[in-house]
Amino acid sequence: MSADVSRWYQECERCQCAKGVPSVPGSFEPKFPFDFLLGRVQEPSAGSVHRFWSRRISCELRFEGACERLDAAANRRKARHDLPVREAALKDGQLVYLHDYSMRGRCKIQDLWSSVVYQVMRVPKECGPE
């Protein structure tokens, strides 16, 4: 059975096209400008350096554009997230709870606020106490 499958795979035209040309490890030898001067390369390959640099510049421009779009999207998300948040000013006589920092252990999430209700006597000026 496996012999039939392997034979079919080798004879199948579509399978061979999908496989493509096998690559040989080490078949690529980099060419440097000094190789031409030393006579290792008979003639310089036309346009290979230009194609490399144009590809590199193209990739850099795409990367910069992607970074700009990511920053713009992050700023839009932050603005949309911060939109409903408004700093409510305290008023004289308003009743408030204080944050309880003394609570430790597993109940600190449940008992985040003190159970004592306080009344605002005087509103701080502009930025509050500093």
C-alpha positions as semicolon CSV with decimal commas, in nm:
position;residue;x (nm);y (nm);z (nm)
1;M;0,000;0,000;0,000
2;S;0,274;0,249;0,093
3;A;0,461;0,167;-0,228
4;D;0,150;0,253;-0,429
5;V;0,109;0,583;-0,247
6;S;0,474;0,681;-0,293
7;R;0,462;0,583;-0,664
8;W;0,142;0,784;-0,711
9;Y;0,299;1,082;-0,535
10;Q;0,607;1,067;-0,758
11;E;0,399;1,036;-1,075
12;C;0,136;1,295;-0,983
13;E;0,203;1,610;-1,180
14;R;0,027;1,833;-0,931
15;C;0,226;1,693;-0,636
16;Q;0,553;1,756;-0,818
17;C;0,455;2,115;-0,895
18;A;0,364;2,174;-0,532
19;K;0,699;2,037;-0,422
20;G;0,887;2,285;-0,635
21;V;1,258;2,283;-0,701
22;P;1,452;2,136;-0,412
23;S;1,696;2,379;-0,257
24;V;2,054;2,273;-0,208
25;P;2,209;2,385;0,121
26;G;2,510;2,607;0,064
27;S;2,420;2,683;-0,298
28;F;2,404;3,057;-0,231
29;E;2,739;3,231;-0,224
30;P;2,729;3,599;-0,130
31;K;2,901;3,832;-0,373
32;F;3,089;4,130;-0,235
33;P;3,225;4,433;-0,423
34;F;3,586;4,329;-0,356
35;D;3,521;3,987;-0,514
36;F;3,491;4,162;-0,851
37;L;3,818;4,347;-0,790
38;L;3,996;4,024;-0,698
39;G;3,866;3,852;-1,010
40;R;3,648;3,598;-0,832
41;V;3,340;3,715;-1,021
42;Q;3,364;3,747;-1,399
43;E;3,098;4,014;-1,441
44;P;2,895;4,197;-1,182
45;S;2,533;4,098;-1,161
46;A;2,338;4,393;-1,294
47;G;2,084;4,547;-1,062
48;S;2,122;4,309;-0,769
49;V;2,249;4,578;-0,530
50;H;1,986;4,824;-0,647
51;R;1,713;4,563;-0,603
52;F;1,843;4,482;-0,253
53;W;1,847;4,847;-0,144
54;S;1,512;4,926;-0,301
55;R;1,363;4,624;-0,122
56;R;1,522;4,733;0,207
57;I;1,395;5,090;0,174
58;S;1,051;4,960;0,082
59;C;1,046;4,737;0,391
60;E;1,163;5,021;0,615
61;L;0,893;5,253;0,481
62;R;0,627;4,989;0,535
63;F;0,752;4,929;0,890
64;E;0,747;5,302;0,969
65;G;0,396;5,331;0,825
66;A;0,280;5,035;1,033
67;C;0,432;5,190;1,348
68;E;0,256;5,520;1,278
69;R;-0,076;5,343;1,224
70;L;-0,028;5,145;1,547
71;D;0,047;5,464;1,742
72;A;-0,257;5,638;1,592
73;A;-0,479;5,341;1,677
74;A;-0,342;5,332;2,033
75;N;-0,413;5,705;2,074
76;R;-0,769;5,657;1,943
77;R;-0,826;5,366;2,184
78;K;-0,690;5,570;2,475
79;A;-0,908;5,868;2,387
80;R;-1,216;5,645;2,356
81;H;-1,131;5,468;2,683
82;D;-1,077;5,796;2,871
83;L;-1,391;5,960;2,730
84;P;-1,640;5,847;2,998
85;V;-1,394;5,924;3,279
86;R;-1,460;6,264;3,423
87;E;-1,307;6,411;3,731
88;A;-1,602;6,479;3,955
89;A;-1,536;6,778;4,176
90;L;-1,616;6,743;4,545
91;K;-1,882;6,969;4,690
92;D;-1,922;7,102;5,042
93;G;-2,132;6,868;5,252
94;Q;-2,095;6,573;5,015
95;L;-2,083;6,227;5,177
96;V;-1,784;6,014;5,077
97;Y;-1,614;5,685;5,161
98;L;-1,240;5,666;5,217
99;H;-1,012;5,405;5,068
100;D;-0,905;5,158;5,337
101;Y;-0,533;5,083;5,299
102;S;-0,504;4,896;5,629
103;M;-0,682;4,584;5,502
104;R;-0,447;4,298;5,418
105;G;-0,494;3,943;5,308
106;R;-0,767;3,784;5,102
107;C;-1,043;4,026;5,205
108;K;-0,864;4,338;5,082
109;I;-1,049;4,330;4,750
110;Q;-1,388;4,290;4,911
111;D;-1,330;4,552;5,180
112;L;-1,164;4,816;4,963
113;W;-1,359;5,107;5,110
114;S;-1,398;5,195;5,474
115;S;-1,745;5,140;5,615
116;V;-1,743;5,485;5,781
117;V;-1,913;5,764;5,584
118;Y;-1,735;6,101;5,596
119;Q;-1,867;6,445;5,508
120;V;-1,661;6,694;5,305
121;M;-1,614;7,006;5,519
122;R;-1,424;7,227;5,275
123;V;-1,341;7,167;4,907
124;P;-0,970;7,191;4,824
125;K;-0,867;7,473;4,590
126;E;-0,803;7,391;4,221
127;C;-0,556;7,099;4,232
128;G;-0,632;6,987;4,583
129;P;-0,389;6,938;4,869
130;E;-0,024;6,910;4,770
